């Protein structure tokens, strides 16, 4: 099924419209769904971001490049791009996901965007999907400050503690809520001698740990 409105927003016309339909189909709706396309799109996105960062920042070290890439391909960045396309209104979701607000859920929108990248890869090849990704991510790339390479919250907290000769934090899973396809994780950031100092919630354990680390760093550095 063709989707001319979304194609105009993407700036790309599918030769095989069925690929776009599949990319927009969440597993709650049925099969074929977008999980395999998401897998492909995730790999393509990481490759394109590695390439463009390597090209633009030829003096940046490998570790800084890796952290910067991670900041550009994480769920929050994908969600921001998906929102700019109003991607949620084009998704095919099961009744349960529709009722629970799945069309606005960051994890679902991020996965769908990656699936769209995978669909373009299969439809026209690497050069086409590279051009699409660069066009959509240019606003985020424009915000990059080469003088201040991005660090994820866990890395930043670790360096903060190491600089003060304190033990590294531990992340303890408190609880997991929701059904398997829409789980929410709650994690404590625990510091030696202080116990739990902050809690993070996210759609994956990794995301929850990052939120807990950010909250802990803000607290320790006096931001709140």
N, C-alpha and C positions, 0 to 999 in steps of 0.2 A: 504494500500500500504506500503510495507516494505521500510525502509530507512537505509540500512546497513552502509552507510558512517557515518551518524549522530549517529547511534547506537554505532559505534566503538568509536566515539569521546565522547559519553556519558559514555561508558563502561557499557552499559545496552542493552539487547536484549528484545524487546517487544514480549510477547506471543500473544497479540492482536494488530497487527500493525495499525489497524484502529484508535486506541486511539492516537497514535503518529500523524497520519495524521490530526486528528481533532485538536490536540493541536497546530498544525502548521497552522491552517486555520483561518485567520482573518475574521471578520464579513463582511468586504467589498467583500470577495470572495463568500460568500453564507452561507448556513447552511447544516449540523451542523458545527458550528464554535467553537472557543476555549474559549468563555466567561465563561461558567460554569466550565470548567476545570481550568481556571485561578483563579476563586473564591476558588476552592478546594486547588489548589497549593499554593495560598497566605497563607491560614490558616496552611497548612502543613509546609511551610517554616518558618513561625513565631514560630511554635511549636518546630521544630528542632533547630532553633537558640537559643530559650530560653533554651532548654535542654543542648546544648553543652556549652553555656556560663555559665550556672549554674554549670556544671560539672568542667569546666576549671578554673573558677574564684570564688572559694568557699568563699573568703573573701570580695567580692565586694557587695556593697549595692544595694538594689532593684532599686533605681532610676538610678544608674550608669549602671546597667545591662540593664535597659529599653532603655537608650540612646544608649548604645552600640549595642543592637539588632536593633534599628531603623536605625543605620548607616549601618548595614549589609544587611538589607532587603529593603532599599530604592531603587528608580529607578536607581540611578547611579551605585550601586553595582551590581544589576541584569543585567544592560546593559553591564558592564564590563565582567561578566561571559558569557553572551550571545555572546559577541564579540569573546571571546576565543574559542567558538564553531563554529564561522561563521554561527550563527543561521539564520541570515537574508537570506542567499542563499537558505534555505529550506522552507521558508514561502510561503503560498498560499495567495496572495493578489489580490484584485480587480484591474481593469485596472487603476482607478484613483489613488489608493495608490501606484501602481508600478511607475507611471509617476512622482508622487510627492516625491519619495524617501522613501516610507514607510518601505522598507527593511532595512533602516539604522536609522529609527526613534527610539530613546531610549525607548519611551513609548510602542511602538509596540513590540520591542524585549524583554523588561522586562516582558510584559504581556505574551508573547509566552513562555518564560522560565518558568514562574509560571505555565502555562498550561501544560508544559511538566512534571513538578513535579506532578500535579494533575493526569495526565495520568498514570504515573508510580505508583502512589498510587492505582488507580483503577486496574491496571494491575497485581501488585504483593504485594500490601500492604505497611504498614508503614515502616517496617524494610528496604525494598528495596529502598524506596524513601529517607529514612534517610541516608543510605549509599551513595546514589547518591549526595545528597545535601552536605554532609560533604566532599566528594571527590572534588566536583566542587568549593566549597567555602574555601577549605583549604588555598589557597594563600592569601585570604582576612583575614582569621582568623589568619594566621601567622603574619600579620602586626599589629595585635591588641597589644597595649601597656597597660597592666593592670594598670600601674602606672598613665596613663593618659586616663581615660575613655572618650569615644567619646561623644561630645555634639553636638546636632544639632545647626544650626546657630541662630535660634530664641531664644533658651535657652541661648546660649553663649552671645548674645546681651542683653538679659534681665538681666543676671547676671552682665554684664559690666556696664549697666546703674544703676542698683540697688547699685552697689559698689560705685557709684559716686552721689548717692542720686538724681538721675534724674528720671523723669516719664517714665513709660513703653512706648514702641513704639506702634504706630497704623499702620495697614496695609490697604491700600486703593486700591481697584481695579480700574485701569485706563481704561483698555479696554480688550476685548476678541476678538480674531481673528480666522478665519478659520472655517471649517465645524465642526459639532458636534463631529464626530469621530476623529478629528485631531485638536482640539482647542489649541490655545496658549494664555496664560494669562499674562498680564502685571500689576505689582503691585508696588505701591510706599510705602516705609518705611518712616513714618512721625514721627518726634520727636517734643515734646512740645517745643515751642519757636524757633524752627528751620525750621519747615515745612518739605517738602519732602527732604530727604538727600540721598536717593538711590532708584534705580529701579531694579526690578527683573523680569525675563521672564521665563516661564516654561510651561510644558504641562498640569499642573493643577494649581489651585489657591494656593494650599499648597506648591507646588514646587516653584512657583513664589515668594511666601512670604519668603521661605528659601533663595532663591537667593538674594532677596532684603535685608534680614537681614545680610547675609554674606557680601554684598557690603557695607552696612552701618557700620558693625563692622570693616571692613578693613579700611574704611575711618576715622572712629573715633579713631582707634588705630594707625593711621599713616602709615599703610601698603601701602597706595597709596593716 
